Amino acid sequence: METVDCPYCGETFEGESEADARTKEGVHRAENHVNNNESTKKASKGRNIVDEWKSEGKRA
């Protein structure tokens, strides 16, 4: 059995392999230590580079 500790709260996770233990710790971290209220702003204006080229008279 391999163990991995959560770096945020110290909870220990066990698994058959280190990868299994890390997966369990990662799921725990995502469910308990990520701010779900954060949102990523969309950077694009709904246009892609080809639309911009066409509007500027360039050929793709």
C-alpha positions as CSV (number, residue, x, y, z in Angstrom):
1,M,0.0,0.0,0.0
2,E,1.2,3.5,-0.9
3,T,0.1,6.7,0.9
4,V,-0.1,10.3,-0.1
5,D,-0.9,13.3,2.1
6,C,-3.1,16.2,1.1
7,P,-0.8,19.3,1.2
8,Y,-3.8,21.5,2.3
9,C,-5.3,19.6,5.2
10,G,-2.9,16.7,5.8
11,E,-5.5,13.9,5.3
12,T,-3.8,10.7,4.2
13,F,-4.9,8.6,1.2
14,E,-4.0,5.0,0.6
15,G,-3.9,3.1,-2.7
16,E,-2.6,-0.1,-4.2
17,S,0.0,2.1,-6.0
18,E,1.3,5.6,-5.7
19,A,-0.8,6.6,-8.7
20,D,-3.9,5.2,-7.1
21,A,-3.2,7.1,-3.9
22,R,-2.5,10.3,-5.8
23,T,-5.7,10.0,-7.8
24,K,-7.7,9.7,-4.5
25,E,-5.9,12.7,-3.1
26,G,-6.5,14.7,-6.3
27,V,-10.2,14.0,-6.2
28,H,-10.3,15.0,-2.6
29,R,-8.4,18.2,-3.4
30,A,-10.7,19.1,-6.3
31,E,-13.8,18.5,-4.2
32,N,-12.6,20.2,-1.0
33,H,-9.9,22.8,-1.7
34,V,-11.0,24.5,-5.0
35,N,-13.0,27.6,-5.0
36,N,-16.0,26.7,-7.2
37,N,-17.2,30.3,-7.3
38,E,-14.3,31.3,-9.5
39,S,-15.0,31.6,-13.2
40,T,-12.7,32.0,-16.1
41,K,-13.5,35.0,-18.3
42,K,-13.9,34.3,-22.0
43,A,-11.0,36.0,-23.8
44,S,-12.5,35.9,-27.3
45,K,-15.1,38.3,-28.7
46,G,-16.9,35.5,-30.5
47,R,-14.6,35.9,-33.5
48,N,-11.8,33.8,-34.6
49,I,-8.6,34.8,-36.4
50,V,-10.0,33.8,-39.8
51,D,-12.9,36.3,-39.3
52,E,-10.4,39.0,-38.4
53,W,-8.3,38.3,-41.5
54,K,-11.4,38.4,-43.7
55,S,-12.5,41.7,-42.2
56,E,-9.1,43.1,-42.9
57,G,-9.1,41.9,-46.5
58,K,-6.4,39.2,-45.9
59,R,-6.5,35.7,-47.3
60,A,-6.4,32.8,-45.0
